[in-house]
């Protein structure tokens, strides 16, 4: 695990959640240590401070999530909110966990994906703390998922100009994606070029590739998608959407052998996801 920084930074793999915000750092920080230190010392007893209890439940929730138990994480984050409905960190984290359940094989068609709840808790976090930058970025991401691109742009634009937001490349990446999907391709390309000033942000490279493809610049699209897949990180090497997209671009460029290899890699990552099924179907058509 990386060293501790912002204890409320997006969790790695969730802020993939949009195929997603890779590069985020997860850390329990000193609050997690407090759970160990104070566990079993009457924190849940009569007269215990509910705000203190809420913080402990929040730390337990993050710990469960890190250990790959998101349902238990959600239970404890909801408990943290019951104890203190002004706990902005717990509200933000609850939104994030709800969004995590949209990252399964069926993505947003999954019965466990409750995007409306993700939106609700992100908005509540911002009602408690209007300066909560990570919550603003998360809300923008959720709005993109809901195809509400206009509001997403409104939420994200000021965040890209906020010098206090250390992960501004994530905001640029989400803003650019909202612009591209909302039909503002040129503006989206400009924003995504700012996002990839963080060169390891492979999702930014992927999205820029999609933008170039929509613009009709297939050579630039292929290069951006290659940049995404060449980032030396497992989550980037296995960015299934990027393999599928590059295969499609290479088909248009007439590079059939290269396209076939990309479709195969996409399928091999998982044949059960929506992207994996699409790649398997494409392979069947071109073989």
Number of C-alpha atoms within 10 A of each C-alpha: 6 7 9 13 12 13 18 20 19 25 24 18 19 21 23 20 23 20 21 25 25 24 22 18 19 22 23 20 15 11 16 20 13 14 19 11 10 11 12 10 8 10 16 15 10 7 8 11 12 15 16 15 19 25 23 24 24 31 27 23 30 29 20 18 17 16 10 11 13 19 15 16 25 23 16 23 30 21 18 29 21 13 18 18 17 18 21 24 26 30 27 28 27 29 29 27 24 23 29 24 23 23 21 16 16 16 18 17 12 13 10 16 20 18 20 15 16 26 23 15 22 29 21 19 28 20 13 15 15 13 12 18 21 24 28 23 29 29 27 28 32 25 22 23 18 14 14 16 23 13 14 27 22 12 20 25 18 11 24 23 12 12 9 10 16 11 20 21 23 32 31 27 31 33 29 31 29 28 25 25 17 17 14 14 21 16 17 26 23 14 25 30 19 19 28 22 12 16 13 18 23 32 31 34 28 31 30 32 30 28 29 24 21 16 15 12 14 20 14 17 26 25 17 26 28 18 21 27 24 13 16 11 13 9 19 22 16 16 20 25 19 30 29 24 25 28 28 22 23 21 16 13 13 11 13 15 13 14 25 20 14 23 26 20 19 28 24 15 16 17 16 15 17 16 23 24 15 17 29 20 13 19 17 9 8 11 6
